[in-house]
Amino acid sequence: MLRIVTHHLLEVITMKKLVLAAALTAAASHAFAGSLSDPIIEAPVIVEEANSSSAGILIPILLLVIVAAAVAAD
């Protein structure tokens, strides 16, 4: 008789734990479902191709000519 009562008591305790775990899981899933803040939308990244130009080589050549003229003037 004691064995049956003990077994029944363990079943009741196990069932209560299961119900409590299910309730906590349901509460947690609703708590993390969403928020009241606006979603952050990032702007798309636009990559622009660089155009080749002679300005990249023109400035160093101009500086070289100016330095050469200054050295030649001395």
FIZAGU-144412 format. One line per 10 residues: for each residue x, y, z of N, C-alpha, C, O. Coordinates in Angstrom, 3 decimals. Layout:
X:Y:Z:X:Y:Z:X:Y:Z:X:Y:Z ~ ... $
end
This chain:
0.818:-1.190:0.000:0.000:0.000:0.000:0.868:1.263:0.000:0.577:2.222:-0.715 ~ 1.920:1.256:0.795:2.830:2.398:0.854:3.505:2.620:-0.498:3.742:3.756:-0.910 ~ 3.804:1.540:-1.165:4.437:1.623:-2.476:3.508:2.318:-3.482:3.986:3.123:-4.282 ~ 2.236:2.041:-3.469:1.273:2.650:-4.391:1.122:4.133:-4.094:1.078:4.949:-5.014 ~ 1.043:4.486:-2.820:0.915:5.897:-2.430:2.161:6.674:-2.840:2.056:7.792:-3.345 ~ 3.314:6.104:-2.631:4.568:6.763:-2.992:4.655:6.955:-4.510:5.055:8.014:-4.992 ~ 4.279:5.931:-5.238:4.310:6.017:-6.698:3.341:7.094:-7.181:3.678:7.872:-8.074 ~ 2.156:7.146:-6.609:1.166:8.148:-6.983:1.661:9.561:-6.640:1.448:10.494:-7.416 ~ 2.308:9.721:-5.501:2.833:11.016:-5.088:3.929:11.485:-6.051:3.985:12.665:-6.400 ~ 4.784:10.581:-6.473:5.833:10.927:-7.434:5.236:11.332:-8.780:5.746:12.242:-9.434 $
4.170:10.668:-9.195:3.510:11.042:-10.442:2.921:12.448:-10.353:3.006:13.224:-11.305 ~ 2.327:12.769:-9.215:1.735:14.095:-9.031:2.821:15.171:-9.051:2.653:16.213:-9.684 ~ 3.927:14.921:-8.365:5.032:15.890:-8.336:5.620:16.071:-9.738:5.901:17.193:-10.161 ~ 5.803:14.960:-10.450:6.337:15.031:-11.804:5.387:15.794:-12.716:5.845:16.585:-13.540 ~ 4.108:15.588:-12.599:3.122:16.284:-13.413:3.133:17.776:-13.114:3.028:18.588:-14.033 ~ 3.259:18.151:-11.842:3.311:19.572:-11.480:4.551:20.235:-12.073:4.480:21.367:-12.553 ~ 5.685:19.539:-12.044:6.905:20.088:-12.627:6.757:20.266:-14.136:7.227:21.251:-14.705 ~ 6.102:19.305:-14.772:5.896:19.384:-16.209:4.997:20.561:-16.575:5.270:21.282:-17.535 ~ 3.929:20.752:-15.809:3.013:21.876:-16.054:3.728:23.200:-15.804:3.542:24.154:-16.561 ~ 4.537:23.271:-14.758:5.278:24.489:-14.466:6.281:24.791:-15.578:6.415:25.942:-15.993 $
6.980:23.779:-16.057:7.940:23.976:-17.146:7.246:24.442:-18.415:7.766:25.311:-19.116 ~ 6.090:23.887:-18.721:5.342:24.312:-19.909:4.872:25.759:-19.779:4.919:26.521:-20.744 ~ 4.422:26.132:-18.584:3.961:27.506:-18.360:5.111:28.503:-18.486:4.950:29.570:-19.078 ~ 6.258:28.157:-17.936:7.416:29.052:-18.032:7.906:29.172:-19.477:8.311:30.250:-19.909 ~ 7.869:28.077:-20.212:8.276:28.120:-21.615:7.341:29.005:-22.427:7.793:29.787:-23.263 ~ 6.048:28.885:-22.187:5.078:29.715:-22.907:5.258:31.186:-22.552:5.178:32.048:-23.428 ~ 5.497:31.478:-21.295:5.688:32.871:-20.876:6.962:33.447:-21.484:6.981:34.604:-21.904 ~ 8.011:32.658:-21.532:9.277:33.145:-22.084:9.168:33.374:-23.584:9.746:34.331:-24.100 ~ 8.453:32.532:-24.284:8.342:32.706:-25.736:7.547:33.959:-26.075:7.837:34.619:-27.073 ~ 6.555:34.297:-25.269:5.793:35.515:-25.514:6.587:36.747:-25.107:6.415:37.813:-25.697 $
7.438:36.620:-24.126:8.224:37.767:-23.676:9.247:38.179:-24.722:9.553:39.364:-24.849 ~ 9.780:37.226:-25.471:10.810:37.534:-26.464:10.252:37.577:-27.882:11.028:37.567:-28.837 ~ 8.949:37.624:-28.047:8.357:37.574:-29.380:8.621:38.844:-30.177:8.770:38.771:-31.397 ~ 8.684:39.978:-29.546:8.889:41.225:-30.266:9.039:42.366:-29.296:8.940:42.185:-28.082 ~ 9.278:43.542:-29.834:9.426:44.705:-28.970:8.644:45.863:-29.557:8.155:45.789:-30.685 ~ 8.530:46.925:-28.793:7.785:48.089:-29.235:8.633:49.071:-30.031:8.100:50.020:-30.606 ~ 9.945:48.859:-30.073:10.805:49.786:-30.797:10.733:49.520:-32.291:10.422:48.410:-32.723 ~ 11.019:50.542:-33.069:11.006:50.411:-34.522:12.179:49.548:-34.984:13.253:49.597:-34.385 ~ 11.989:48.776:-36.018:13.099:47.957:-36.522:14.164:48.830:-37.171:13.857:49.863:-37.766 ~ 15.402:48.411:-37.053:16.517:49.154:-37.638:16.755:48.619:-39.044:17.051:47.439:-39.233 $
16.621:49.498:-40.019:16.831:49.121:-41.418:18.086:49.828:-41.895:18.157:51.057:-41.903 ~ 19.069:49.042:-42.288:20.336:49.622:-42.737:20.237:49.999:-44.208:19.585:49.321:-45.002 ~ 20.901:51.097:-44.549:20.916:51.556:-45.937:21.800:50.637:-46.769:22.806:50.128:-46.275 ~ 21.434:50.422:-48.021:22.270:49.566:-48.867:23.607:50.237:-49.173:23.694:51.460:-49.278 ~ 24.629:49.426:-49.312:25.967:49.937:-49.605:26.092:50.100:-51.110:25.838:49.165:-51.869 ~ 26.483:51.290:-51.535:26.651:51.573:-52.960:28.140:51.714:-53.237:28.817:52.559:-52.652 ~ 28.635:50.882:-54.131:30.052:50.910:-54.484:30.177:51.558:-55.848:29.543:51.128:-56.812 ~ 30.997:52.593:-55.926:31.175:53.304:-57.181:32.551:52.977:-57.739:33.553:53.004:-57.024 ~ 32.580:52.670:-59.018:33.839:52.359:-59.675:34.676:53.628:-59.808:34.160:54.701:-60.117 ~ 35.959:53.485:-59.572:36.862:54.625:-59.703:37.246:54.778:-61.173:37.615:53.812:-61.840 $
37.154:55.992:-61.651:37.553:56.277:-63.030:39.041:56.573:-63.071:39.564:57.284:-62.213 ~ 39.711:56.035:-64.053:41.143:56.329:-64.177:41.301:57.701:-64.820:40.584:58.050:-65.758 ~ 42.240:58.463:-64.308:42.499:59.785:-64.867:43.994:60.060:-64.799:44.738:59.376:-64.097 ~ 44.403:61.049:-65.523:45.820:61.392:-65.544:46.195:62.302:-64.378:47.366:62.654:-64.235 ~ 45.232:62.694:-63.540:45.527:63.581:-62.414:46.404:62.880:-61.390:47.151:63.540:-60.669 ~ 46.329:61.575:-61.312:47.141:60.835:-60.357:48.628:60.920:-60.673:49.445:60.940:-59.752 ~ 48.988:60.969:-61.908:50.398:61.053:-62.295:50.805:62.495:-62.602:51.990:62.824:-62.565 ~ 49.835:63.353:-62.902:50.127:64.724:-63.287:50.706:65.540:-62.134:51.644:66.310:-62.344 ~ 50.187:65.396:-60.960:50.650:66.184:-59.810:52.089:65.845:-59.436:52.875:66.771:-59.236 ~ 52.484:64.578:-59.328:53.895:64.308:-59.031:54.854:64.813:-60.122:55.960:65.264:-59.824 $
54.418:64.732:-61.382:55.283:65.248:-62.467:55.426:66.757:-62.357:56.517:67.291:-62.561 ~ 54.324:67.462:-62.031:54.399:68.922:-61.847:55.332:69.288:-60.700:56.117:70.229:-60.809 ~ 55.245:68.540:-59.594:56.139:68.808:-58.460:57.598:68.562:-58.847:58.482:69.319:-58.447 ~ 57.847:67.524:-59.611:59.204:67.228:-60.062:59.735:68.330:-60.964:60.901:68.710:-60.853 ~ 58.899:68.849:-61.855:59.308:69.945:-62.744:59.603:71.200:-61.932:60.574:71.902:-62.214 ~ 58.777:71.492:-60.928:59.001:72.692:-60.102:60.298:72.566:-59.315:61.067:73.523:-59.233 ~ 60.548:71.400:-58.738:61.780:71.182:-57.983:62.987:71.268:-58.912:64.013:71.850:-58.560 ~ 62.854:70.687:-60.094:63.960:70.737:-61.056:64.230:72.176:-61.488:65.388:72.564:-61.644 ~ 63.179:72.973:-61.683:63.344:74.378:-62.060:63.994:75.150:-60.924:64.827:76.023:-61.164 ~ 63.618:74.836:-59.682:64.205:75.552:-58.550:65.674:75.194:-58.397:66.484:76.060:-58.070 $
66.035:73.937:-58.626:67.436:73.535:-58.540:68.247:74.129:-59.670:69.399:74.518:-59.476 ~ 67.650:74.202:-60.858:68.357:74.753:-62.006:68.545:76.256:-61.863:69.502:76.808:-62.407 ~ 67.653:76.931:-61.142:67.740:78.386:-60.981:68.878:78.760:-60.040:69.375:79.885:-60.108 ~ 69.300:77.864:-59.176:70.385:78.201:-58.231:71.693:78.166:-58.882:72.710:78.422:-58.238 $
end
